[in-house]
Each structure stands twice: as structure tokens, then as C-alpha cells.
Amino acid sequence: MIKFGTGGWRAVIGDGFTKANVQRLTAALARKMKDEGVEDAGFVVGYDRRFLSLQASQWACEVMAGEGIACRLVDRDAPTPLIMFTVKYYGMHYGMAVTASHNPAIYNGVKVFVKGGRDADETVTADIEKYIAALKPEDIRTVPYEEALRAGLVEMVNPQNAYLDSIIRGINMDAIRSRGLKIVLDPMYGVSKTSLQTILLTARCDVDTIHDRHDTLFGGRLPAPNVETLGALKSRVIEHGSDIGIATDGDADRLGIIDDRGNFVHPNQILVILYYYLIKYKGWHGPAVRNIATTHLLDKVARAFGEQCYEVPVGFKYVSSRMLETNAVIGGESSGGLTVRGHIQGKDGIYAASLLVEMLAVTGKKLSEIYDSIVDEYGRLFMAERDYRFTQERKQEIMKLLMEDKKLPDFPDEIDRVSYVDGCKVYFKNDGWIIARFSGTEPLLRIFCEMPERVTAEAACDIMKDFLKL
């Protein structure tokens, strides 16, 4: 079964992620393109550094060649945002990246993009699943990769310069050049090194890079930039007295930050900091968009500037769609992905990192000082996060308890309202909230809670955990 989650289709290599399944998915997408009459615009495929990513991208090309659809293959392992940019750059209606993003090394997968370089929404992915279900093995036509390449059915392309130029045009490079910032970069054995290093060195930054070799096992750790995985980056920032440490996940659409004091800066904080910078210092106007499990401090900052913050379900496709509808300045999620108006309509850790560096140069302040000034003005909120694994039987029990029976634990704080749009989210009257939802990319139940005090956030998570018997 090929089923799309919030971040595309992902499966264990050799189990669900196989040549047959990659080609089934691609054939379904090719049929969809033909039925919509958009096949003449062509198709683009890119890939990250995971095991079999290059080979899988070639398997996809073989199918497109078999369908007579012109296919461009990015000529090196590339960040997902670069591939999204390429879909937009060539005016294509569809493209794909072979990646499992921040999942463990035993996974690989496919992300599908639509016109403008956006993540395919659930309507598109559900449609692809229908095409997949209707396919028979004999329906899948292929041309061997080398033969397709010689025949011109597949073309190798290098869109990196156009992608980097688009970012550089949107960044105040002169301000960065004037500061001589010291930066440590951690690609986490992924694909961001060339792009980020090129931008930062062009801006005359002093760049120190760690974990940049090609390692399909990601150094034996999860390629997700969080407080548990960035210990080496923290140490290097402190050791070198650097201004900032920048990490990106396996396919570089998310980022993690270590500040000048060696502290991990949570993605919630990054989202708030960048929105504040774009509104106050760059003079932009417009709302913000966040998913249902992301900080409400963003709402407070938006209100202070006479703007609105929109809440959407988890899945960046919802963020980008609402941004288009509202002409929002920024959109993001607590897992580290964000995008800014005027760039691609999807997550881009490379562009976000570049904006953060610009902010340090323009404000002349340390990253820690900027966030401290924001919470001094708008108040501090504390986030607690818990992840739990479950059996299928327990999942059904929890779904029935929360989503069907709509039962809740006895919280000490007064409840304002409850939402069941994406999981079960309880809004308290003290500006706090708690949500329990199943991950769309991993077999996990996630509990997030944000409160004015850290101890009350942790306590609320414990109450929900005990209630669900986790």
C-alpha cells in the first residue's frame, strides 16, 4: 500500500520503499498528468543523500520516459527546497523529490510538488492513490535509464545557481558583509552544505562546517535538528565564540539553531523572531500562519502589529495554502519548517537561515538578545513536548476516546474551547493549550502543551499521558 502522510509517502527501504512501488507511484502521477493535459510542461525529479535516493530518482525517470513525458533530473543530490524552486522555475505542474526528510536512515520516500513549487495537498495525493490502485503491473511502461538519457527523454539539469541567486536577491548581503559574522554550519550529513556555504561565504562570513560528508546512516543519529541531536554544534559554537550555529535536516527544508550563548533555539522561537524582524525592521505588512501545534506567541506578536495569525492543521501544504489565500508574511510549524512570502511556497531551511543571518547583521544584536526583548514585551510561553509509540489496538482505543467519545481529562485550568480539526486540542482561558495527535510521518502519538509556566505545561502533559494510559 502506498499511502501519503503529511510529508509525502515514506516507507522502510526494502519493505515498502521498493523499485516496484516507486515506479507505480510515478506511473500513477504520469497518468494523472496526461488526464489533466499538463504533460507537455514536463516533469522534474531530484533526490537527497539517502540510501537508494539516486537510484530511485532514475527509476522514476524510466517511467516518465516510458510515458513519453520529458523528464529533467537534477544532476546532484539537492535540497528539497531547490527541487521545489525548480518546479516553479520551469513552470511545471508536477515534480518530485526522493527523500524521507528527517526520518531514520532505514526510511526513504517521495514528496510530490505541484505548480508553483508547492507541496501537493491531500486532494492531489488522494487522487494519486486512486490512480495507483487502478494500475496493473502491465500498465507500467519504462525505458531503461541510460537509453532514455541517450535518446533525450531524460535531461540532466543544474538549477542550483538560479536557486541561490533567488535567495541572494532577497537578502541584504551588504549588511551581512559589513559584520564579519562567525557561523558554524551543521548539514547533519545531508544536502545543505553547498548551498548554505556558498551564500554565507559570498556574504564574507567566517564559516566552520561539521558533519558534511556523505553518510547514508547520518552518523548513526536521526537527521532532525533538535535539542538532542545538536550537541556537537552547540560545543563548536561555544568553543569558537561564534555568532550562530545553523543545522538543517536531511533534505534541508527544516532548520535548527544554536544561539551565541550555546542555547538551542526552538523552531517556535525562530518563527516568532523572523516574523518580528520582517514586520518591525523590514517594514513588511501581513498576517502569519502556523499549524495547530505551534506557539501562540506568534499570535500575540501579530496582534501587537495589527495583524492576524491563522491556525491550520499539521502539514505544510496547509500552511502554504493559507499563506496564498491571505498574502501572509510568514508561515511555519513547531517542527522547524517555515517559509516567507516572495520565495517558494514551501519549507526552506536555507532561505530561513539566510534571513536569520541578515537579521543579526541588520539589528547588530545577538540572537539571544533579540528573543529576550520579544518575550519581555509580549510575555513568555513555555512548550512541553512528548512522543509515545503505540500498537494499532491502542491507536484505535485512543482515537475512540478522544475523537469519537470526545472525553477529556480533568485539567486544573479552565477550558475555553476544544478543537478536533487535527487531533484533540484544548484551549485554556489562561493563553495555554494542549494537543494530542497522531503523527502523519512516524508511528507516534504526540502531545504538545504551551503554558505561561513551564511546570504547568509539563503537568498538563502528565495529566494527558495518564488519561490516555500511555
For each residue, the residues with C-beta under 8 A, 3 or more apart:
1: 16
2: 9 11 16 21 24 25 129 132
3: 9 129
4: 8 9 112 120 122 125 126 128 129
5: 8 9 10 439 440 441
6: 314 315 316 317 439 440 441
7: 10 101 111 315 316 440 441
8: 4 5 99 101 109 110 111 112 119 120
9: 2 3 4 5 25 109 110
10: 5 7 17 100 101 103 107 108 109 441
11: 2 15 16 17 21 107 108 109
12: 15 16 17 106 107
13: 17 51 52 106 107 108
14: 17 18
15: 11 12 18
16: 1 2 11 12 21
17: 10 11 12 13 14 21 22 52 56 107 108 109
18: 14 15 21 22
19: 22 23 55 56 59
20: 23 24
21: 2 11 16 17 18 24 25
22: 17 18 19 25 26 56 59 60 98 110
23: 19 20 26 27 59 60 62 63 140 142
24: 2 20 21 27 28 132 135 140
25: 2 9 21 22 28 29 110 128 132
26: 22 23 29 30 59 60 63 64 96
27: 23 24 30 31 63 67 135 139 140 141
28: 24 25 31 32 128 129 131 132 134 135
29: 25 26 32 33 43 94 96 112 128 131
30: 26 27 33 34 39 43 63 64 67 69
31: 27 28 34 35 67 131 135
32: 28 29 35 36 94 127 128 131
33: 29 30 36 38 39 43 69 93 94
34: 30 31 37 39 67 69
35: 31 32
36: 32 33 93
37: 34
38: 33 41 93 94
39: 30 33 34 42 67 68 69
40:
41: 38 90 91 92 93
42: 39 69 70 71 72 90 92
43: 29 30 33 64 69 70 71 72 92 94 95 96
44: 71 72 73 74 83 86 87 90 92 95 96 157
45: 57 60 61 64 71 72 73 74 83 95 96 97 98
46: 57 73 74 78 80 82 83 86 95 96 97 98
47: 50 53 54 56 57 74 77 78 97 98 99
48: 53 77 78 79 80 97 98 99 190 191 250 251
49: 53 77 189 190 191 214 215 216 250
50: 47 53 98 99 100 105 107 108 216 250
51: 13 105 108 216
52: 13 17 55 56 108
53: 47 48 49 50 56 57 77 98 99 108
54: 47 57 58 77 98
55: 19 52 58 59
56: 17 19 22 47 52 53 59 60 98 108 110
57: 45 46 47 53 54 60 61 73 98
58: 54 55 61 62 73 145
59: 19 22 23 26 55 56 62 63 145
60: 22 23 26 45 56 57 63 64 71 96 98 110
61: 45 57 58 64 65 71 73 145 148 154
62: 23 58 59 65 66 142 143 144 145 148
63: 23 26 27 30 59 60 66 67 140 141 142
64: 26 30 43 45 60 61 67 69 70 71 153 154
65: 61 62 68 69 71 142 143 148 151 153 154
66: 62 63 140 141 142 143
67: 27 30 31 34 39 63 64 141
68: 39 65 153
69: 30 33 34 39 42 43 64 65
70: 42 43 64 153 155
71: 42 43 44 45 60 61 64 65 148 153 154 155
72: 42 43 44 45 86 90 154 155 156 157
73: 44 45 46 57 58 61 154 155 156 157
74: 44 45 46 47 78 82 83 86 156 157 158 159
75: 156 157 158
76: 158 160
77: 47 48 49 53 54 191 214
78: 46 47 48 74 82 83 97 160 191
79: 48 82 83 191 192 195 248 251 252 253 348 349 350
80: 46 48 83 84 97 99 101 111 251 252 253 346 347
81: 84 85 163 252 253 344 346 347 348 349 350 351
82: 46 74 78 79 85 86 159 160 163 195 350
83: 44 45 46 74 78 79 80 86 87 95 96 97 113
84: 80 81 87 88 95 97 113 117 118 119 344 345 346 348
85: 81 82 88 89 117 159 162 163 166 344
86: 44 46 72 74 82 83 89 90 92 95 117 157 159 163
87: 44 83 84 90 92 94 95 113 114 115 116 117
88: 84 85 91 115 116 117 344 345
89: 85 86 159 162 163
90: 41 42 44 72 86 87
91: 41 88 115
92: 41 42 43 44 86 87 95 115
93: 33 36 38 41 114 115
94: 29 32 33 38 43 87 112 113 114 115
95: 43 44 45 46 83 84 86 87 92 112 113 117
96: 26 29 43 44 45 46 60 83 110 111 112 113
97: 45 46 47 48 78 80 83 84 110 111 113 251
98: 22 45 46 47 48 50 53 54 56 57 60 108 109 110
99: 8 47 48 50 53 80 108 109 110 111 250 251
100: 10 50 103 107 108 109 250
101: 7 8 10 80 109 111 249 250 251 253 254 441
102: 222 223 224 225 249 250 251 254 335
103: 10 100 107 109 250 441 442
104: 107 222
105: 50 51 216 217 218 223
106: 12 13
107: 10 11 12 13 17 50 100 103 104
108: 10 11 13 17 50 51 52 53 56 98 99 100
109: 8 9 10 11 17 98 99 100 101 103
110: 8 9 22 25 56 60 96 97 98 99
111: 7 8 80 96 97 99 101 119 120
112: 4 8 29 94 95 96 119 120 124 125 128
113: 83 84 87 94 95 96 97 117 118 119 120 346
114: 87 93 94 118 119 120 121 124
115: 87 88 91 92 93 94 118
116: 87 88 344 345
117: 84 85 86 87 88 95 113 344 345 346
118: 84 113 114 115 121 317 320 321 345 346
119: 8 84 111 112 113 114 315 316 317 320 346
120: 4 8 111 112 113 114 124 125 128 317
121: 114 118 124 125 317 318 321
122: 4 125 126 315 317
123: 126 127
124: 112 114 120 121 127 128
125: 4 112 120 121 122 128 129
126: 4 122 123 129 130
127: 32 123 124 130 131
128: 4 25 28 29 32 112 120 124 125 131 132
129: 2 3 4 28 125 126 132 133
130: 126 127 133 134
131: 28 29 31 32 127 128 134 135
132: 2 24 25 28 128 129 135
133: 129 130
134: 28 130 131
135: 24 27 28 31 131 132 139 140
136: 139
137: 140
138:
139: 27 135 136
140: 23 24 27 63 66 135 137
141: 27 63 66 67
142: 23 62 63 65 66
143: 62 65 66 147 148 151 153
144: 62 147 148
145: 58 59 61 62 148 149 154
146: 149 150
147: 143 144 150 151
148: 61 62 65 71 143 144 145 151 153 154
149: 145 146 152 153 154 156
150: 146 147
151: 65 143 147 148
152: 149 155
153: 64 65 68 70 71 143 148 149
154: 61 64 65 71 72 73 145 148 149
155: 70 71 72 73 152
156: 72 73 74 75 149
157: 44 72 73 74 75 86
158: 74 75 76 161
159: 74 82 85 86 89 162 163
160: 76 78 82 163 164 194 195
161: 158 164 165
162: 85 89 159 165 166
163: 81 82 85 86 89 159 160 166 167 195
164: 160 161 167 168 195 198 199
165: 161 162 168 169
166: 85 162 163 169 170 343
167: 163 164 170 171 199 343 350 351 354
168: 164 165 171 173 199 202
169: 165 166
170: 166 167 342 343 351
171: 167 168 176 199 203 354 355 357 358
172: 175 176 358 361 362
173: 168 176 177 202 203
174: 177 178
175: 172 178 179 358 361 362
176: 171 172 173 179 181 203 204 205 357 358 361
177: 173 174 203 204
178: 174 175 361
179: 175 176 360 361 364
180: 204 205 206
181: 176 205 206 243 244 357 360 361
182: 205 206 208 240 241 242 243
183: 200 205 206 207 208 242 243 244 245 246 357
184: 207 208 209 210 233 236 237 240 242 244 245 246 258
185: 192 193 196 197 200 207 208 209 210 212 245 246 247
186: 209 210 211 225 230 232 233 245 246 247 248
187: 190 191 192 193 196 209 211 212 247 248 252
188: 211 218 219 221 223 224 225 229 247 248 249 250
189: 49 211 212 213 214 215 218 219 223 250
190: 48 49 187 218 223 248 249 250 251 252
191: 48 49 77 78 79 187 194 195 250 251 252
192: 79 185 187 195 196 248 252 349 350
193: 185 187 196 197 209 212
194: 160 191 197 198
195: 79 82 160 163 164 191 192 198 199 252 350
196: 185 187 192 193 199 200 246 248 252 350 353 354
197: 185 193 194 200 201 207 209
198: 164 194 195 201 202
199: 164 167 168 171 195 196 202 203 350 354
200: 183 185 196 197 203 205 207 354 357
201: 197 198 204 205 207
202: 168 173 198 199
203: 171 173 176 177 199 200 357
204: 176 177 180 201
205: 176 180 181 182 183 200 201 357
206: 180 181 182 183
207: 183 184 185 197 200 201
208: 182 183 184 185 236 240 242
209: 184 185 186 187 193 197 212
210: 184 185 186 232 233 236
211: 186 187 188 189 219 232
212: 185 187 189 193 209
213: 189
214: 49 77 189
215: 49 189 218 219
216: 49 50 51 105
217: 105 220
218: 105 188 189 190 215 221 222 223 250
219: 188 189 211 215
220: 217
221: 188 218 229
222: 102 104 218 229
223: 102 105 188 189 190 218 229 249 250
224: 102 188 229 249 250 254 256 336
225: 102 186 188 229 230 247 248 249 254 255 256 336
226: 229 230 256 264 336
227: 230 264 266
228: 231
229: 188 221 222 223 224 225 226 247 256
230: 186 225 226 227 233 234 245 247 256 258 264
231: 228 234 235
232: 186 210 211 235 236
233: 184 186 210 230 236 237 245 247 256 258
234: 230 231 237 238 245 258 262 263 264
235: 231 232 238 239 262
236: 184 208 210 232 233 239 240 242 245
237: 184 233 234 240 242 244 245 258 260 262
238: 234 235 241 262
239: 235 236
240: 182 184 208 236 237
241: 182 238
242: 182 183 184 208 236 237 245 260
243: 181 182 183 260 360 366 367
244: 181 183 184 237 257 258 259 260 356 357 360 367
245: 183 184 185 186 230 233 234 236 237 242 257 258 259
246: 183 184 185 186 196 255 256 257 353 356 357
247: 185 186 187 188 225 229 230 233 255 256 257 258
248: 79 186 187 188 190 192 196 225 252 253 254 255 256 349 350 353
249: 101 102 188 190 223 224 225 252 253 254 255 256 336 349
250: 48 49 50 99 100 101 102 103 188 189 190 191 218 223 224
251: 48 79 80 97 99 101 102 190 191
252: 79 80 81 187 190 191 192 195 196 248 249 348 349 350
253: 79 80 81 101 248 249 337 346 347 348 349
254: 101 102 224 225 248 249 267 335 336 337 347 349
255: 225 246 247 248 249 267 270 336 349 352 353
256: 224 225 226 229 230 233 246 247 248 249 264 265 267 336
257: 244 245 246 247 264 265 270 353 356 367
258: 184 230 233 234 237 244 245 247 262 263 264 265
259: 244 245 262 263 265 366 367 368 371
260: 237 242 243 244 366 367 368
261: 366 368
262: 234 235 237 238 258 259
263: 234 258 259 368
264: 226 227 230 234 256 257 258
265: 256 257 258 259 269 270 273 367 371
266: 227 269 270 334 383
267: 254 255 256 270 271 332 333 334 335 336 337 338
268: 271 272 294 295 297 298 334 383
269: 265 266 272 273 295 371
270: 255 257 265 266 267 273 274 332 336 338 352 356
271: 267 268 274 275 288 290 294 295 298 330 332 333 338
272: 268 269 275 276 295 297 298 301 371 374
273: 265 269 270 276 277 356 359 367 370 371 374
274: 270 271 277 278 330 338 340 352 355 356 359
275: 271 272 278 279 288 298 301 302 329 330
276: 272 273 279 280 301 370 374
277: 273 274 280 281 282 355 359 362 363 370
278: 274 275 281 282 284 329 330 340 355
279: 275 276 282 283 284 285 301 305 307 329
280: 276 277 305
281: 277 278 359 362 363
282: 277 278 279
283: 279
284: 278 279 329 341
285: 279 307 329
286: 307 326 327 328 329 341
287: 302 307 308 309 310 326 327 328 329
288: 271 275 298 299 301 302 307 308 309 310 328 329 330 331
289: 309 310 312 319 322 323 326 328 330 331 332
290: 271 294 295 298 299 309 310 311 312 319 331 332 333
291: 294 311 312 313 314 315 318 319 332 333 334 422
292: 311 312 313 314 419 421 422 423 425 435 437
293: 314 333 334 425 435 437 446 448
294: 268 271 290 291 298 332 333 334
295: 268 269 271 272 290 298 334 381 383 450
296: 299 300 309 381 431 433 450
297: 268 272 300 301 374 375 378 379 380 381
298: 268 271 272 275 288 290 294 295 301 302 309
299: 288 290 296 302 303 309
300: 296 297 303 304 378 379
301: 272 275 276 279 288 297 298 304 305 374 378
302: 275 287 288 298 299 305 307 308 309
303: 299 300 306 307 308 309
304: 300 301 377 378
305: 279 280 301 302
306: 303
307: 279 285 286 287 288 302 303 329
308: 287 288 302 303 326
309: 287 288 289 290 296 298 299 302 303
310: 287 288 289 290 322 326 328
311: 290 291 292
312: 289 290 291 292 318 319 321 322
313: 291 292 318 421 422
314: 6 291 292 293 318 333 422 437 440
315: 6 7 119 122 291 318 319 440
316: 6 7 119 319 320 331 333 337 339 346 347
317: 6 118 119 120 121 122 320 321
318: 121 291 312 313 314 315 321 322
319: 289 290 291 312 315 316 322 323 331 332 333 339
320: 118 119 316 317 323 324 331 339 345 346
321: 118 121 312 317 318 324 325
322: 289 310 312 318 319 325 326 328 331
323: 289 319 320 326 327 328 331 339 341 345
324: 320 321 327 345
325: 321 322
326: 286 287 289 308 310 322 323
327: 286 287 323 324 341
328: 286 287 288 289 310 322 323 331 341
329: 275 278 279 284 285 286 287 288 307 340 341
330: 271 274 275 278 288 289 338 339 340 341
331: 288 289 290 316 319 320 322 323 328 338 339
332: 267 270 271 289 290 291 294 319 337 338 339
333: 267 271 290 291 293 294 314 316 319 336 337 338
334: 266 267 268 291 293 294 295 383 385 448
335: 102 254 267
336: 224 225 226 249 254 255 256 267 270 333 349
337: 253 254 267 316 332 333 347 349
338: 267 270 271 274 330 331 332 333 347 348 352
339: 316 319 320 323 330 331 332 343 344 345 346 347 348 351 352
340: 274 278 329 330 343 351 352 355
341: 284 286 323 327 328 329 330
342: 170
343: 166 167 170 339 340 348 351
344: 81 84 85 88 116 117 339 348 351
345: 84 88 116 117 118 320 323 324 339
346: 80 81 84 113 117 118 119 253 316 320 339
347: 80 81 253 254 316 337 338 339
348: 79 81 84 252 253 338 339 343 344 351 352
349: 79 81 192 248 249 252 253 254 255 336 337 352 353
350: 79 81 82 167 192 195 196 199 248 252 353 354
351: 81 167 170 339 340 343 344 348 354 355
352: 255 270 274 338 339 340 348 349 355 356
353: 196 246 248 255 257 349 350 356 357
354: 167 171 196 199 200 350 351 357 358
355: 171 274 277 278 340 351 352 358 359
356: 244 246 257 270 273 274 352 353 359 360 367
357: 171 176 181 183 200 203 205 244 246 353 354 360 361
358: 171 172 175 176 354 355 361 362
359: 273 274 277 281 355 356 362 363 370
360: 179 181 243 244 356 357 363 364 365 366 367
361: 172 175 176 178 179 181 357 358 364
362: 172 175 277 281 358 359
363: 277 281 359 360 370
364: 179 360 361
365: 360 369 370 373
366: 243 259 260 261 360 369 370
367: 243 244 257 259 260 265 273 356 360 370 371
368: 259 260 261 263 371 372
369: 365 366 372 373
370: 273 276 277 359 363 365 366 367 373 374
371: 259 265 269 272 273 367 368 374 375
372: 368 369 375 376
373: 365 369 370 376 377
374: 272 273 276 297 301 370 371 377 378
375: 297 371 372 378 379 380
376: 372 373
377: 304 373 374
378: 297 300 301 304 374 375
379: 297 300 375 431 452
380: 297 375 452
381: 295 296 297 431 432 450 451 452
382: 450 451 452 453 454 457
383: 266 268 295 334 448 449 450 457
384: 447 448 449 450 451 454 457 458 460 461
385: 334 446 447 448 449 461
386: 446 447 461 465
387: 444 445 446 447
388: 444 445 446 447 465 470
389: 443 444 445
390: 394 395 398 443 444 445 470
391: 394 395
392: 395 396
393: 396 397
394: 390 391 397 398
395: 390 391 392 398 399 438 445
396: 392 393 399 400
397: 393 394 400 401
398: 390 394 395 401 402 436 445 468
399: 395 396 402 403 404 438
400: 396 397 403 404 405
401: 397 398 404 405 407 468
402: 398 399 405 406 407 408 420 423 424 436 468
403: 399 400 406 420 423 424
404: 399 400 401
405: 400 401 402
406: 402 403 418 420 424
407: 401 402
408: 402 411 415 418 424 426 467
409: 463 464 466 467
410: 463
411: 408 415 426 428 434 460 463
412: 459
413: 428 429 430 432 456 460
414: 428 429 430
415: 408 411 418 426 427 428 429
416: 427 428 429
417: 427
418: 406 408 415 424 425 426 427
419: 292 422 424 425 427
420: 402 403 406 423 424 425
421: 292 313 425
422: 291 292 313 314 419 425 437
423: 292 402 403 420 435 436 437 438
424: 402 403 406 408 418 419 420 435 436 437
425: 292 293 418 419 420 421 422 433 434 435 437
426: 408 411 415 418 433 434 435
427: 415 416 417 418 419 433
428: 411 413 414 415 416 431 432 433 434 451
429: 413 414 415 416
430: 413 414 451 452
431: 296 379 381 428 452
432: 381 413 428 449 450 451 452 456 457 460
433: 296 425 426 427 428 449 450
434: 411 425 426 428 447 448 449 450 460 461 464
435: 292 293 423 424 425 426 446 447 448 449
436: 398 402 423 424 445 446 447 464 468
437: 292 293 314 422 423 424 425 445 446
438: 395 399 423 444 445 446
439: 5 6 442 443 444 445 446
440: 5 6 7 314 315
441: 5 6 7 10 101 103
442: 103 439
443: 389 390 439
444: 387 388 389 390 438 439
445: 387 388 389 390 395 398 436 437 438 439 468 470
446: 293 385 386 387 388 435 436 437 438 439
447: 384 385 386 387 388 434 435 436 461 464 465
448: 293 334 383 384 385 434 435
449: 383 384 385 432 433 434 435 457 458 460 461 464
450: 295 296 381 382 383 384 432 433 434 457
451: 381 382 384 428 430 432 454 456 457 460
452: 379 380 381 382 430 431 432 456
453: 382 456 457
454: 382 384 451 457 458
455: 458 459
456: 413 432 451 452 453 459 460
457: 382 383 384 432 449 450 451 453 454 460 461
458: 384 449 454 455 461 462
459: 412 455 456 462 463
460: 384 411 413 432 434 449 451 456 457 463 464
461: 384 385 386 434 447 449 457 458 464 465
462: 458 459 465 466
463: 409 410 411 459 460 466 467
464: 409 434 436 447 449 460 461 467 468
465: 386 388 447 461 462 468 470
466: 409 462 463 469 470
467: 408 409 463 464
468: 398 401 402 436 445 464 465
469: 466
470: 388 390 445 465 466
